[in-house]
Structure formats: structure tokens, C-alpha cells
Amino acid sequence: MKASTQSESHTYYLNWEIQQAARKIIREIMLVEPGETVLITSDTTTDERVVHATAGAALAAGAYPIVVQFPASLEQAIMIEPKPPVLEAIKAADVWIEYDYQLFYTRGWKQAMDAGTRQLTAAAMDVNMLINVIGRPDHNKVIELGNRICHLINNAKEMRITSPAGTDLSCLCHGRECLQSGTVADQKGISVMLGGQTSMCPIEDTINGTLVFDGGLFPPEEIGVMKNKVILTVEKGVVTKIEGEGREAIIFRKWMESWNDEKMYWIAHISCGFNPGVPEPTGRIEEDERIFGCVEVGIGTQGEGLGGKSWVAANHTDGMVLNPSIYLDGVAIEEDGFYVEPGLVKICKELKVSGY
């Protein structure tokens, strides 16, 4: 992962606010109890201020923090199997907070979940991301908003997504459960992610239309903050064409081709981003896929827990659609990036989201 361009480098930058946000991770999200072991994994790109604040919050909660650091992967693949000492540590921990960008969805991660470890994926976390995604928003209200989005999708048969940039994508979703992964670690073997995102797998061969990424796209990491849109043609759940006038489309098309794997072109999931701490793209995937009001579409590997057919491709990539409109059975729940369904509007007002 590239280092953040937003985060000031001096030691005391937002120091007090970091501690407050780290406390939320330990107490409100991971529900750490006195006497538990809290393993924090990081690599050499991780912001050490975040690591130290989290370890301190764990210790203050009466837990026993353990920090493990290893070299950052310079490969294009996201998922790298943990080395044996790291594997044994994540399996033995009560709570595992992952700040590295390597282990999620690996076989080692699955072994840790099977062993009962409660895990948080917070890859590439730095000071600003910690404050924006966790420190500022009311976590319980964000969960409430996600539950409402899931409820609406779960009671729909058909979804259509459009956007000013040209997206017009339709699919059937009846019988496929929409879930939000950014909740709380309230049971053994649970893996949670940062708040502000729902995910669901539409019925794969019903996904058709045009998909335009204009808010973010990762990997490949060379794209960063998008200046030009990437246009995908989707037929029966498969990306059949990648177009665009800028460098982003060229880089993305060649990156996809480099894997020589047809499953890399399969649509894996559709997600909604709704974290009020992220109003615009940053170039960092963990934030961009939670941009308030965005739609994210994943392509490539489809994880087991998403309720779809489930498959393993050579890699996985995620792209963001800005200012979307979402129609469920022909009725809009969001228009041009603003939720319009009354229940969603009510929660957005309570969250004090700009524009409501």
C-alpha cells in the first residue's frame, strides 16, 4: 500500500483524538474484556501511531496487547499466507486487529476464525483514517443505518443502479442476503470490518448493464485517486469489456489481463458505502469503499461468507460509483448520492450528515 498523502508525520498529530478513536475500537467494536489477549498485526507501511494507541487502549481496558510486525508485501497480490509464527499467534489470540494489508481471506485467516478469534480488518490504517472512519461517526447510528439499508435490499426482488457518470446496472437479488460487516465483535470466530458498508451477492447471471467506476479503484495501486472514469460492460455477471479515455482504464485493463484467469472478470458483490466520516475519495480503498452514498462493486474472488456461489480467482478488485441512484423493485431509495427513503433520511439527519 502507498503511504497516505493526508497524514501529517509529526508524533503528536491528533494524538488525543487518536487515543479516543482507539478506545472505541477496543471497547465499542471489539468488546474487549479484561484478561483477554489482543494481537495487533502490522507491516512496515503501517502507521505506528495507530498501533501504539490501540495497544495502549487494550492495556487500559485490562487486556494484554501483543504487537507483531512483518515486512510489507511488494507483490501485486493482496492475500499472502501468514508465516507459521504469525499463524500460531492469530489462532491463539482472543482478539486480532489487522492493520497490515496481507492476511484477510487467506487460509490462515480462516483457521483463526475457526479457532474462535474475534478479528477486525482495518488494513492500511493511519491517523486520518482512524479519525474519519471510527473517531468521528456515531458507531451505533452507523450500524442502524446499515441495518436499514440491508432490510430494504433483503425485501426486494430486483435492483437497478444508475449514476451521472453512466452506470446503468440491473440484477436480481431475491433470496440473496445483504449484510453489513462493520458491526461489533460479539461472538467467537467473527470477522468485522470498518463501519459503513453493506455487501450482497446478486444472482450472478442476472447482472447486466454498464458499470462506471469514478470514485476509486483498487487494486492496482497505481491508479490512486481517479481522474478519469473506467467503463465496464457486464453481461450475465461477467465483465466483457473495459473502456475509458484515461490512464486508469489502460492500467486496469492490463492488470486484469495479467492474471490470465477468467474468474477475475466475474462480479463478486455489490456494496453500499455510508460512513459519514468519508465524504469524498481519498485514494485509499478502506476509506473509498465507505464513501457516504457510494456504491462499490467487487470483481474476482467471491468470499464464502457473502452467500453467493463462492469462488476463488487469482485476485480481487473493488471499484466505486459516485452519486448513484438505487432503485429496488422500481422505487428509489437513493437519488444522485442522497438517500430518499424516509427511514434512511431520518437516520441520516440523526447522524447530522451534510445535506439532510
NUKOL-363236 format. One record per residue (C-alpha): residue number from 1; residue in one letter; x, y, z. Coordinates in pm, whole numbers, always signed. Layout:
% residues N
[atom NUM, "a", [X, Y, Z]] ...
//
This chain:
% residues 356
[atom 1, "m", [+0, +0, +0]] [atom 2, "k", [+113, +354, -68]] [atom 3, "a", [+167, +578, +230]] [atom 4, "s", [-108, +831, +292]] [atom 5, "t", [-64, +1178, +147]] [atom 6, "q", [-306, +1323, +402]] [atom 7, "s", [-148, +1222, +730]] [atom 8, "e", [+89, +1466, +900]] [atom 9, "s", [+409, +1298, +1009]] [atom 10, "h", [+481, +1450, +1346]] [atom 11, "t", [+434, +1233, +1653]] [atom 12, "y", [+163, +1437, +1824]] [atom 13, "y", [-61, +1498, +1524]] [atom 14, "l", [-420, +1443, +1653]] [atom 15, "n", [-265, +1246, +1938]] [atom 16, "w", [-554, +1286, +2183]] [atom 17, "e", [-814, +1216, +1915]] [atom 18, "i", [-627, +900, +1812]] [atom 19, "q", [-647, +770, +2165]] [atom 20, "q", [-1019, +833, +2178]] [atom 21, "a", [-1076, +650, +1847]] [atom 22, "a", [-854, +358, +1954]] [atom 23, "r", [-1061, +329, +2270]] [atom 24, "k", [-1374, +296, +2052]] [atom 25, "i", [-1210, +9, +1862]] [atom 26, "i", [-1123, -178, +2181]] [atom 27, "r", [-1436, -115, +2386]] [atom 28, "e", [-1723, -46, +2143]] [atom 29, "i", [-1631, -254, +1838]] [atom 30, "m", [-1414, -543, +1957]] [atom 31, "l", [-1580, -559, +2302]] [atom 32, "v", [-1251, -647, +2468]] [atom 33, "e", [-1277, -789, +2821]] [atom 34, "p", [-1015, -771, +3099]] [atom 35, "g", [-768, -1056, +3077]] [atom 36, "e", [-809, -1115, +2702]] [atom 37, "t", [-514, -1116, +2464]] [atom 38, "v", [-528, -855, +2186]] [atom 39, "l", [-297, -927, +1892]] [atom 40, "i", [-219, -636, +1661]] [atom 41, "t", [-59, -727, +1328]] [atom 42, "s", [+113, -464, +1119]] [atom 43, "d", [+365, -440, +840]] [atom 44, "t", [+635, -186, +764]] [atom 45, "t", [+386, +51, +594]] [atom 46, "t", [+157, +69, +897]] [atom 47, "d", [+128, +398, +1087]] [atom 48, "e", [+293, +311, +1419]] [atom 49, "r", [+99, +586, +1600]] [atom 50, "v", [-221, +391, +1536]] [atom 51, "v", [-59, +68, +1657]] [atom 52, "h", [+68, +227, +1978]] [atom 53, "a", [-265, +396, +2053]] [atom 54, "t", [-452, +69, +2003]] [atom 55, "a", [-212, -127, +2221]] [atom 56, "g", [-243, +139, +2490]] [atom 57, "a", [-623, +128, +2474]] [atom 58, "a", [-615, -251, +2510]] [atom 59, "l", [-389, -229, +2813]] [atom 60, "a", [-611, +37, +2969]] [atom 61, "a", [-907, -199, +2924]] [atom 62, "g", [-729, -465, +3128]] [atom 63, "a", [-631, -676, +2828]] [atom 64, "y", [-284, -795, +2725]] [atom 65, "p", [-172, -638, +2395]] [atom 66, "i", [+78, -811, +2165]] [atom 67, "v", [+219, -640, +1855]] [atom 68, "v", [+355, -840, +1560]] [atom 69, "q", [+520, -666, +1266]] [atom 70, "f", [+645, -815, +940]] [atom 71, "p", [+771, -688, +603]] [atom 72, "a", [+523, -530, +366]] [atom 73, "s", [+445, -727, +54]] [atom 74, "l", [+574, -564, -262]] [atom 75, "e", [+377, -804, -479]] [atom 76, "q", [+56, -713, -659]] [atom 77, "a", [-143, -986, -484]] [atom 78, "i", [-343, -877, -182]] [atom 79, "m", [-359, -1207, +3]] [atom 80, "i", [-35, -1353, +140]] [atom 81, "e", [-48, -1658, +368]] [atom 82, "p", [+86, -1585, +718]] [atom 83, "k", [+421, -1733, +817]] [atom 84, "p", [+400, -2007, +1084]] [atom 85, "p", [+478, -1784, +1387]] [atom 86, "v", [+216, -1530, +1276]] [atom 87, "l", [-35, -1806, +1203]] [atom 88, "e", [+1, -1952, +1551]] [atom 89, "a", [-35, -1605, +1706]] [atom 90, "i", [-358, -1516, +1523]] [atom 91, "k", [-508, -1857, +1608]] [atom 92, "a", [-422, -1821, +1977]] [atom 93, "a", [-542, -1461, +2028]] [atom 94, "d", [-880, -1372, +2175]] [atom 95, "v", [-891, -1059, +1960]] [atom 96, "w", [-693, -988, +1643]] [atom 97, "i", [-673, -637, +1498]] [atom 98, "e", [-525, -645, +1150]] [atom 99, "y", [-355, -324, +1039]] [atom 100, "d", [-142, -496, +773]] [atom 101, "y", [-272, -546, +419]] [atom 102, "q", [-199, -911, +360]] [atom 103, "l", [-382, -1173, +566]] [atom 104, "f", [-756, -1116, +522]] [atom 105, "y", [-937, -1404, +348]] [atom 106, "t", [-628, -1625, +346]] [atom 107, "r", [-637, -1986, +463]] [atom 108, "g", [-460, -1869, +777]] [atom 109, "w", [-734, -1613, +842]] [atom 110, "k", [-993, -1892, +807]] [atom 111, "q", [-801, -2105, +1059]] [atom 112, "a", [-803, -1816, +1306]] [atom 113, "m", [-1178, -1774, +1262]] [atom 114, "d", [-1230, -2147, +1314]] [atom 115, "a", [-1023, -2123, +1632]] [atom 116, "g", [-1263, -1861, +1770]] [atom 117, "t", [-1054, -1546, +1726]] [atom 118, "r", [-1252, -1222, +1701]] [atom 119, "q", [-1095, -1021, +1418]] [atom 120, "l", [-1108, -665, +1285]] [atom 121, "t", [-984, -589, +934]] [atom 122, "a", [-851, -232, +928]] [atom 123, "a", [-588, -254, +658]] [atom 124, "a", [-352, +37, +594]] [atom 125, "m", [-497, +232, +886]] [atom 126, "d", [-335, +568, +953]] [atom 127, "v", [-417, +864, +1174]] [atom 128, "n", [-665, +1033, +941]] [atom 129, "m", [-845, +713, +851]] [atom 130, "l", [-878, +623, +1219]] [atom 131, "i", [-1031, +962, +1297]] [atom 132, "n", [-1253, +979, +986]] [atom 133, "v", [-1391, +627, +981]] [atom 134, "i", [-1404, +547, +1353]] [atom 135, "g", [-1340, +854, +1566]] [atom 136, "r", [-1592, +1098, +1419]] [atom 137, "p", [-1907, +895, +1340]] [atom 138, "d", [-2156, +763, +1596]] [atom 139, "h", [-2079, +393, +1552]] [atom 140, "n", [-2416, +270, +1677]] [atom 141, "k", [-2604, +507, +1445]] [atom 142, "v", [-2391, +396, +1151]] [atom 143, "i", [-2487, +35, +1233]] [atom 144, "e", [-2853, +142, +1246]] [atom 145, "l", [-2824, +299, +902]] [atom 146, "g", [-2662, -16, +763]] [atom 147, "n", [-2934, -234, +912]] [atom 148, "r", [-3198, -23, +739]] [atom 149, "i", [-3021, -48, +402]] [atom 150, "c", [-2993, -426, +445]] [atom 151, "h", [-3362, -453, +538]] [atom 152, "l", [-3469, -269, +225]] [atom 153, "i", [-3248, -474, -7]] [atom 154, "n", [-3345, -802, +157]] [atom 155, "n", [-3711, -731, +87]] [atom 156, "a", [-3654, -652, -280]] [atom 157, "k", [-3650, -880, -583]] [atom 158, "e", [-3471, -654, -828]] [atom 159, "m", [-3208, -381, -802]] [atom 160, "r", [-3110, -117, -1053]] [atom 161, "i", [-2816, +122, -1008]] [atom 162, "t", [-2757, +433, -1219]] [atom 163, "s", [-2516, +724, -1189]] [atom 164, "p", [-2443, +1059, -1358]] [atom 165, "a", [-2118, +911, -1493]] [atom 166, "g", [-2309, +649, -1693]] [atom 167, "t", [-2366, +346, -1472]] [atom 168, "d", [-2686, +156, -1552]] [atom 169, "l", [-2668, -187, -1394]] [atom 170, "s", [-2954, -424, -1312]] [atom 171, "c", [-2971, -753, -1125]] [atom 172, "l", [-3197, -984, -929]] [atom 173, "c", [-3131, -1004, -556]] [atom 174, "h", [-3423, -1208, -423]] [atom 175, "g", [-3301, -1479, -186]] [atom 176, "r", [-2951, -1329, -153]] [atom 177, "e", [-2894, -1177, +190]] [atom 178, "c", [-2747, -831, +227]] [atom 179, "l", [-2529, -792, +535]] [atom 180, "q", [-2317, -522, +690]] [atom 181, "s", [-1976, -634, +806]] [atom 182, "g", [-1892, -326, +1012]] [atom 183, "t", [-2080, -423, +1328]] [atom 184, "v", [-1938, -543, +1661]] [atom 185, "a", [-1732, -849, +1755]] [atom 186, "d", [-1992, -1006, +1979]] [atom 187, "q", [-1916, -1375, +1919]] [atom 188, "k", [-1622, -1605, +1877]] [atom 189, "g", [-1486, -1656, +1528]] [atom 190, "i", [-1640, -1335, +1393]] [atom 191, "s", [-1462, -1110, +1144]] [atom 192, "v", [-1575, -748, +1135]] [atom 193, "m", [-1470, -464, +911]] [atom 194, "l", [-1473, -89, +945]] [atom 195, "g", [-1822, +58, +980]] [atom 196, "g", [-2014, +200, +688]] [atom 197, "q", [-2054, -74, +428]] [atom 198, "t", [-2310, -336, +331]] [atom 199, "s", [-2245, -621, +89]] [atom 200, "m", [-2455, -869, -103]] [atom 201, "c", [-2412, -1109, -393]] [atom 202, "p", [-2684, -1067, -656]] [atom 203, "i", [-2786, -1373, -853]] [atom 204, "e", [-2474, -1379, -1061]] [atom 205, "d", [-2602, -1446, -1412]] [atom 206, "t", [-2868, -1173, -1382]] [atom 207, "i", [-2618, -887, -1352]] [atom 208, "n", [-2625, -687, -1675]] [atom 209, "g", [-2552, -339, -1799]] [atom 210, "t", [-2288, -67, -1781]] [atom 211, "l", [-2074, -12, -1473]] [atom 212, "v", [-1871, +309, -1445]] [atom 213, "f", [-1606, +349, -1175]] [atom 214, "d", [-1535, +714, -1099]] [atom 215, "g", [-1472, +723, -724]] [atom 216, "g", [-1193, +474, -664]] [atom 217, "l", [-1045, +151, -793]] [atom 218, "f", [-804, -78, -613]] [atom 219, "p", [-603, -279, -693]] [atom 220, "p", [-394, -200, -894]] [atom 221, "e", [-240, +51, -656]] [atom 222, "e", [-101, +266, -939]] [atom 223, "i", [-445, +419, -1001]] [atom 224, "g", [-480, +608, -672]] [atom 225, "v", [-731, +895, -679]] [atom 226, "m", [-920, +862, -1007]] [atom 227, "k", [-915, +1147, -1258]] [atom 228, "n", [-1078, +955, -1543]] [atom 229, "k", [-1360, +704, -1532]] [atom 230, "v", [-1332, +335, -1616]] [atom 231, "i", [-1628, +192, -1809]] [atom 232, "l", [-1715, -178, -1784]] [atom 233, "t", [-1968, -373, -1988]] [atom 234, "v", [-2127, -652, -1782]] [atom 235, "e", [-2314, -944, -1937]] [atom 236, "k", [-2463, -1219, -1721]] [atom 237, "g", [-2235, -1129, -1431]] [atom 238, "v", [-1915, -1118, -1635]] [atom 239, "v", [-1713, -812, -1736]] [atom 240, "t", [-1681, -840, -2113]] [atom 241, "k", [-1525, -504, -2197]] [atom 242, "i", [-1309, -244, -2019]] [atom 243, "e", [-1302, +104, -2173]] [atom 244, "g", [-1210, +461, -2086]] [atom 245, "e", [-1014, +755, -2222]] [atom 246, "g", [-760, +799, -1943]] [atom 247, "r", [-463, +612, -1799]] [atom 248, "e", [-684, +441, -1541]] [atom 249, "a", [-863, +226, -1798]] [atom 250, "i", [-536, +122, -1963]] [atom 251, "i", [-372, +30, -1632]] [atom 252, "f", [-680, -156, -1509]] [atom 253, "r", [-731, -349, -1834]] [atom 254, "k", [-369, -464, -1847]] [atom 255, "w", [-373, -552, -1476]] [atom 256, "m", [-682, -769, -1524]] [atom 257, "e", [-530, -938, -1829]] [atom 258, "s", [-207, -1010, -1642]] [atom 259, "w", [-375, -1271, -1422]] [atom 260, "n", [-483, -1487, -1717]] [atom 261, "d", [-787, -1601, -1519]] [atom 262, "e", [-1143, -1582, -1649]] [atom 263, "k", [-1281, -1568, -1294]] [atom 264, "m", [-1111, -1231, -1247]] [atom 265, "y", [-1391, -1088, -1463]] [atom 266, "w", [-1678, -1229, -1257]] [atom 267, "i", [-1882, -981, -1049]] [atom 268, "a", [-1840, -1089, -687]] [atom 269, "h", [-2056, -848, -486]] [atom 270, "i", [-2238, -516, -477]] [atom 271, "s", [-2195, -297, -170]] [atom 272, "c", [-2326, +32, -35]] [atom 273, "g", [-2093, +280, +135]] [atom 274, "f", [-2241, +503, +405]] [atom 275, "n", [-1976, +619, +653]] [atom 276, "p", [-2039, +991, +718]] [atom 277, "g", [-1671, +1037, +805]] [atom 278, "v", [-1577, +978, +439]] [atom 279, "p", [-1746, +1238, +215]] [atom 280, "e", [-1514, +1208, -86]] [atom 281, "p", [-1245, +984, -242]] [atom 282, "t", [-905, +963, -75]] [atom 283, "g", [-728, +710, -298]] [atom 284, "r", [-726, +456, -15]] [atom 285, "i", [-957, +159, -64]] [atom 286, "e", [-1052, +112, +303]] [atom 287, "e", [-1197, +463, +305]] [atom 288, "d", [-1316, +491, -53]] [atom 289, "e", [-1542, +186, -35]] [atom 290, "r", [-1717, +361, +257]] [atom 291, "i", [-1769, +698, +88]] [atom 292, "f", [-2107, +817, +208]] [atom 293, "g", [-2370, +730, -51]] [atom 294, "c", [-2142, +543, -293]] [atom 295, "v", [-2190, +202, -448]] [atom 296, "e", [-1896, -37, -457]] [atom 297, "v", [-1870, -337, -688]] [atom 298, "g", [-1621, -618, -627]] [atom 299, "i", [-1479, -829, -909]] [atom 300, "g", [-1280, -1152, -881]] [atom 301, "t", [-1274, -1382, -578]] [atom 302, "q", [-1611, -1413, -405]] [atom 303, "g", [-1574, -1489, -33]] [atom 304, "e", [-1758, -1776, +132]] [atom 305, "g", [-1947, -1558, +379]] [atom 306, "l", [-2129, -1348, +119]] [atom 307, "g", [-2398, -1600, +33]] [atom 308, "g", [-2322, -1632, -337]] [atom 309, "k", [-2183, -1920, -542]] [atom 310, "s", [-1836, -1859, -391]] [atom 311, "w", [-1521, -1899, -599]] [atom 312, "v", [-1152, -1822, -585]] [atom 313, "a", [-992, -1613, -858]] [atom 314, "a", [-631, -1501, -888]] [atom 315, "n", [-717, -1177, -709]] [atom 316, "h", [-999, -937, -620]] [atom 317, "t", [-1055, -572, -704]] [atom 318, "d", [-1310, -312, -592]] [atom 319, "g", [-1439, -6, -773]] [atom 320, "m", [-1658, +281, -654]] [atom 321, "v", [-1954, +451, -821]] [atom 322, "l", [-2014, +809, -702]] [atom 323, "n", [-2353, +980, -665]] [atom 324, "p", [-2555, +670, -756]] [atom 325, "s", [-2928, +623, -765]] [atom 326, "i", [-3053, +289, -630]] [atom 327, "y", [-3393, +151, -726]] [atom 328, "l", [-3544, -151, -552]] [atom 329, "d", [-3836, -301, -746]] [atom 330, "g", [-3857, +31, -929]] [atom 331, "v", [-3871, +251, -617]] [atom 332, "a", [-3577, +480, -540]] [atom 333, "i", [-3409, +453, -201]] [atom 334, "e", [-3125, +681, -314]] [atom 335, "e", [-3105, +951, -579]] [atom 336, "d", [-2779, +1107, -701]] [atom 337, "g", [-2592, +1012, -386]] [atom 338, "f", [-2861, +1113, -133]] [atom 339, "y", [-3083, +861, +43]] [atom 340, "v", [-3451, +942, -11]] [atom 341, "e", [-3627, +653, +163]] [atom 342, "p", [-3790, +806, +475]] [atom 343, "g", [-3632, +567, +724]] [atom 344, "l", [-3286, +629, +581]] [atom 345, "v", [-3339, +1004, +573]] [atom 346, "k", [-3436, +1002, +942]] [atom 347, "i", [-3116, +824, +1046]] [atom 348, "c", [-2903, +1048, +824]] [atom 349, "k", [-3049, +1351, +998]] [atom 350, "e", [-2970, +1198, +1336]] [atom 351, "l", [-2614, +1141, +1216]] [atom 352, "k", [-2602, +1508, +1112]] [atom 353, "v", [-2490, +1416, +761]] [atom 354, "s", [-2446, +1718, +538]] [atom 355, "g", [-2740, +1771, +302]] [atom 356, "y", [-3011, +1617, +522]] 
//
